[in-house]
Amino acid sequence: MSMSHRQEFFNRHASGWEDRNYSPEIRSRLPELIRAFALQPGARVLDVGCGTGVLIPYLREAVGADGQIVALDLSAEMLKEAARKDDGRALIVKAPAEELPLIDEYLDAIVCFSAFPHFGDKQKVAHEFFRTLRPGRLAFVAHLGAREEINAHHNRHPAVAGDHMPCPIGMKTIFAAAGFSRTHLEERPGWYLFTAEKEKRP
């Protein structure tokens, strides 16, 4: 699916998205995911492919009042929902993940939750993650589902069929080619957490 078609799909489905996709059971698992990011108070965090901003309240709790949350998505309608989540404190940005409108080495962490399969040029996205992340910091690709669960779920919906998570070797290759020196994948039923570290300079 092209970028414009993805944008149209998510714009059309923004209203009621969380009610349809985030049951109380799923929401109860989000704090564990946030803890896995180990975000520090005062951190600058990019929530890329943020959708309606379901993570924003949890990210705010983690980074505190002095932290900065940049919520980025390509869907204007999704971002309208996200803008309501943080009392106007989060920076809401409409842009593709392949072209992050951020200066080099600006971010302390990048969180990509339930979005990576939808990016058309995953290699370019990984390069943008590397460019905007500070040395010694981490990027996370996360889902509340294992890879096969994610791919099967997308295949059931014609509009996003084929929007798949790469295999473990594919993810490692994509992020290594972008410059990340260390990667780690933790995967089990109901859980996917890929971590990529930008190495500190000597």
C-alpha positions as CSV (number, residue, x, y, z in Angstrom):
1,M,0.0,0.0,0.0
2,S,1.3,3.4,-0.9
3,M,2.0,6.2,1.6
4,S,-1.0,8.1,0.4
5,H,-3.3,5.1,0.7
6,R,-2.0,4.4,4.3
7,Q,-2.6,8.0,5.2
8,E,-6.2,7.8,3.8
9,F,-6.8,4.6,5.7
10,F,-5.7,5.9,9.1
11,N,-7.5,9.2,8.6
12,R,-10.7,7.4,7.9
13,H,-10.4,5.1,10.9
14,A,-9.1,7.6,13.5
15,S,-12.4,8.2,15.2
16,G,-13.0,5.5,17.7
17,W,-9.7,3.8,16.9
18,E,-8.8,3.3,20.6
19,D,-12.2,2.0,21.6
20,R,-11.9,-0.6,18.8
21,N,-8.3,-1.6,19.3
22,Y,-7.4,-1.0,23.0
23,S,-9.5,-3.1,25.3
24,P,-9.1,-2.8,29.1
25,E,-7.0,-6.0,29.0
26,I,-4.6,-4.5,26.4
27,R,-4.4,-1.2,28.2
28,S,-3.5,-3.1,31.4
29,R,-0.3,-4.3,29.6
30,L,0.9,-0.9,28.5
31,P,2.7,0.1,31.8
32,E,4.9,-3.0,31.5
33,L,5.9,-1.9,28.0
34,I,6.7,1.6,29.2
35,R,8.8,0.2,32.0
36,A,10.8,-1.8,29.4
37,F,11.8,1.5,27.7
38,A,13.5,2.6,31.0
39,L,12.9,6.3,30.2
40,Q,14.5,8.9,32.4
41,P,12.8,12.0,33.8
42,G,13.5,15.0,31.6
43,A,14.2,12.8,28.5
44,R,13.3,13.9,25.0
45,V,11.3,11.1,23.5
46,L,9.9,10.6,20.0
47,D,6.7,8.6,19.7
48,V,6.9,7.8,16.0
49,G,3.8,6.5,14.3
50,C,2.0,7.6,17.4
51,G,-1.5,7.2,15.9
52,T,-4.1,8.6,18.4
53,G,-1.4,8.9,21.1
54,V,-2.4,6.0,23.2
55,L,1.1,5.9,24.8
56,I,1.4,9.6,25.4
57,P,0.0,9.6,29.0
58,Y,2.3,6.8,30.0
59,L,5.3,8.4,28.4
60,R,4.5,11.7,30.2
61,E,4.4,9.8,33.5
62,A,7.8,8.3,32.7
63,V,9.6,11.5,31.6
64,G,7.9,13.9,34.0
65,A,7.0,17.5,33.6
66,D,10.5,18.5,32.4
67,G,10.5,15.8,29.6
68,Q,9.6,16.5,26.0
69,I,7.4,14.2,24.0
70,V,7.4,14.5,20.2
71,A,4.3,12.7,18.8
72,L,4.7,12.1,15.1
73,D,2.4,10.6,12.6
74,L,1.4,11.0,8.9
75,S,-2.4,11.0,9.7
76,A,-3.8,14.4,10.5
77,E,-6.9,12.8,11.9
78,M,-5.0,10.5,14.2
79,L,-2.9,13.5,15.4
80,K,-6.0,15.4,16.3
81,E,-6.8,12.7,18.8
82,A,-3.2,12.6,20.0
83,A,-3.2,16.3,20.6
84,R,-5.9,15.9,23.3
85,K,-3.7,13.5,25.4
86,D,-1.1,15.7,27.1
87,D,-2.7,19.1,28.0
88,G,-1.0,20.7,25.0
89,R,2.5,19.8,26.2
90,A,3.4,17.2,23.6
91,L,4.8,18.5,20.3
92,I,2.5,17.2,17.6
93,V,4.1,16.7,14.2
94,K,2.6,15.6,10.9
95,A,5.4,14.0,8.9
96,P,6.6,10.7,7.5
97,A,8.9,8.5,9.6
98,E,11.2,8.4,6.6
99,E,11.8,12.2,6.9
100,L,11.9,13.2,10.5
101,P,11.8,17.0,10.8
102,L,14.3,17.0,13.7
103,I,17.9,18.0,14.0
104,D,20.7,15.5,14.4
105,E,21.2,13.8,17.8
106,Y,18.2,15.6,19.4
107,L,16.5,12.6,21.0
108,D,17.1,10.6,24.2
109,A,14.8,7.8,23.1
110,I,12.7,6.7,20.1
111,V,9.6,4.6,20.7
112,C,7.8,3.0,17.7
113,F,4.7,1.2,19.0
114,S,2.5,-0.8,16.6
115,A,3.7,1.2,13.6
116,F,6.8,-0.2,12.1
117,P,5.1,-2.7,9.7
118,H,3.2,0.3,8.1
119,F,6.4,2.2,7.1
120,G,7.1,1.9,3.4
121,D,10.8,2.4,3.5
122,K,12.0,0.7,6.7
123,Q,15.6,1.1,5.9
124,K,15.2,4.9,5.6
125,V,13.2,5.0,8.8
126,A,16.1,3.2,10.6
127,H,18.6,5.7,9.2
128,E,16.4,8.6,10.5
129,F,16.3,6.9,13.9
130,F,20.1,6.7,14.0
131,R,20.5,10.3,12.8
132,T,18.2,11.9,15.4
133,L,19.2,9.8,18.3
134,R,21.9,10.9,20.7
135,P,25.0,8.5,21.1
136,G,24.5,5.9,23.7
137,R,20.7,6.1,23.5
138,L,18.1,3.5,22.4
139,A,15.4,3.1,19.8
140,F,12.5,0.7,20.5
141,V,10.2,-1.1,18.1
142,A,7.4,-2.6,20.1
143,H,4.1,-4.5,19.8
144,L,1.7,-6.3,22.1
145,G,2.0,-9.3,19.9
146,A,4.7,-11.5,18.5
147,R,5.8,-11.1,14.9
148,E,3.6,-13.9,13.5
149,E,0.6,-12.6,15.4
150,I,1.1,-9.1,14.0
151,N,1.5,-10.3,10.5
152,A,-1.6,-12.5,10.7
153,H,-3.6,-9.7,12.1
154,H,-2.7,-7.3,9.3
155,N,-3.4,-10.0,6.7
156,R,-7.0,-10.1,7.9
157,H,-7.5,-6.5,6.9
158,P,-7.2,-5.8,3.1
159,A,-6.1,-2.2,3.6
160,V,-3.0,-3.2,5.5
161,A,-2.4,-6.7,4.2
162,G,1.3,-7.1,3.5
163,D,2.3,-4.6,6.2
164,H,4.5,-7.1,7.9
165,M,7.2,-7.1,10.6
166,P,10.5,-8.2,9.1
167,C,12.0,-11.5,10.3
168,P,14.6,-11.2,13.2
169,I,17.6,-11.4,10.8
170,G,15.9,-8.7,8.6
171,M,15.4,-6.4,11.5
172,K,19.0,-6.8,12.7
173,T,20.2,-6.2,9.1
174,I,18.1,-3.1,8.6
175,F,19.3,-1.4,11.8
176,A,22.9,-2.5,11.4
177,A,23.0,-0.9,8.0
178,A,21.6,2.3,9.5
179,G,24.6,2.4,11.9
180,F,23.3,0.8,15.1
181,S,26.0,-1.3,16.7
182,R,23.9,-3.4,19.1
183,T,20.4,-4.8,18.7
184,H,18.3,-7.2,20.8
185,L,14.9,-8.9,20.2
186,E,12.7,-10.1,23.0
187,E,9.7,-11.9,21.6
188,R,7.0,-14.1,23.0
189,P,3.2,-14.6,22.5
190,G,1.7,-11.1,23.1
191,W,5.0,-9.3,23.2
192,Y,7.6,-7.9,20.7
193,L,10.4,-5.6,21.8
194,F,13.3,-4.9,19.4
195,T,16.0,-2.6,20.9
196,A,18.7,-0.8,18.9
197,E,21.5,1.1,20.5
198,K,23.5,4.0,19.0
199,E,27.0,3.4,20.3
200,K,28.7,6.1,22.3
201,R,31.6,7.9,20.7
202,P,35.1,7.0,22.1
